[in-house]
Amino acid sequence: MLNPGQTLGVIGGGQLGRMLTREAKRCGYRVVVFTDEPPQSPAGQLADVEINAPYFDPEATARFIEEVDVVTMEFENIPGAFLQAVEQRRPIFPPRLALETTQHREREKNFLRQHGLAPAEFRVVDSPASLAQAMLELGTPSVLKTAAFGYDGKGQIKLAAGDDPDHVWSIFGAARGVVEKWVDFAMEISVIGARDQQGNFAAYPPGENIHRNHILDFTIAPARITPALAQAAVALAKRVADALNYVGTLGVELFVTKDGRLLVNEIAPRPHNSGHHTIDACDCNQFEQQLRAVAGLELGSAHQHTPVVMVNLLGEVWPDETTAPDWSPILQHPRAKLHLYGKRRALPKRKMGHFTVLGDTVEQALEDARKIQAAFLPKG
C-alpha cells in the first residue's frame, strides 16, 4: 500500500496527468512526473518534481525510478523499453502487458476477438494486396486505421467504393493497419471503470459521446439508453478489465448498433476524456479512482449524483495562441464548471480544457451546454 507522504510516479505530462496529480496532492502524496515535453507541462506544473527527458535517456530514467514508490501513466504510447526498465524496479499499474495490448490496435483487436468481447469485424493488412482483399471481404465504406499510435481520428482513412488499394496504401504511411467493417451505429457510449489490485470493479453509468471531426465534443451522462443496455455495457467493460488483469481506471468505448447490440470500439488504458464529468457529478471521480487502485486502497463510490454534460474546449476557441477567450458564458451559469489544463499555446484541435453543466435532467444540461458552447464557436 502506498501511504501518504510516499511518492507516485506519473509517466506523461498532459492534462490527464495534471488531474491525477491534483487528486494525489489532495490526498497527501508526493508526485514525480516524467515527460518528454518541455518544462512546466500541464502535469508538471502541479507535481513536486518534473523530469523532462526523452524516454530512452538512461540517467533520467534512473532518477525517476529512485524518486518514486509506485508508477502509473496518463497516456498509452510509451516505449516498451522504458516500461521494462521501470517495471524491473518499481510496481507499475496498469500492468505492462495490459498497456502493450491496448496501445496497439492489432493486438487490441486480436485480444478482443480471442476473449469473445465483441469487436467490430476487422482484418489486419500489411500490403496493397491484403488491403484489397479486406475491402472485398468487409465491403465499403470501411475504415483503415494504423496498427499503432492513433487517437482523435489520427491515422485513419475512410475507404469508399472504387478506392484504389495501391493509392490508399501509398498515402497511408504505416507498415501495418487494421481495416474495420463500417458500423451503422445508433450512438457511441463509453464506460469508465476502475479495477483494484484485488480484482474489485466499480463503473460509472455509461456516458453518451458525440464527436465533431473525430474528436469528442460532448459527453452526456448518464447516456440516454435503457437500464438493461447500461447494465450490459458495464458488464462488458468488466469482462475487458478482468481479461487484461487490469489495475487502475480505464475507458471502454462502445458502439450501440441500431438493432441494440454492443460492439467494443477501443480501450483506453487510463482515465478517459469522456470521464471528466465525474469530477463534478460523481461521488469519487475517475482520477481519484486511479489513485486508489494504484495505491492499493479500496475503490470509491462510482455513484453519479447529478445529470451532467461535458463539453471539450479546443484551441479553435482561443482568439490566438496565447489569448484566452472571455469565459463569462461559463462563469455566469450557476451550474457550469470551467476546467483549464494549463497549456501554454492554443493550437487547432488541441484539447485546452473542458466545461461541465449540471442539470436536473440530462436534457436540461444538454440544452444549456449547447447554448454556452454556441457563444464560443466561430460566427457564420
Secondary structure, DSSP 8 states (H G I E B T S, - for coil): ---TTSEEEEE--SHHHHHHHHHHHHTT-EEEEEESS-SS-TTTTTSSEEEE--TT-HHHHHHHHHH-SEEEES-S---HHHHHHHHTTS-BSS-HHHHHHHTBHHHHHHHHHHTT--B--EEEE-SHHHHHHHHHHH-SSEEEEESBS--TTTTEEEE-TT--HHHHHHHH--S-EEEEE---EEEEEEEEEEE-TT--EEE---EEEEEETTEEEEEEES-SS-HHHHHHHHHHHHHHHHHTT--EEEEEEEEEETTS-EEEEEEESS--GGGTTHHHHBSS-HHHHHHHHHHT-------B-S-EEEEEEEGGGSSBTTB----HHHHTSTTEEEEE---SS--TT-EEEEEEEE-SSHHHHHHHHHHHHHTTS---
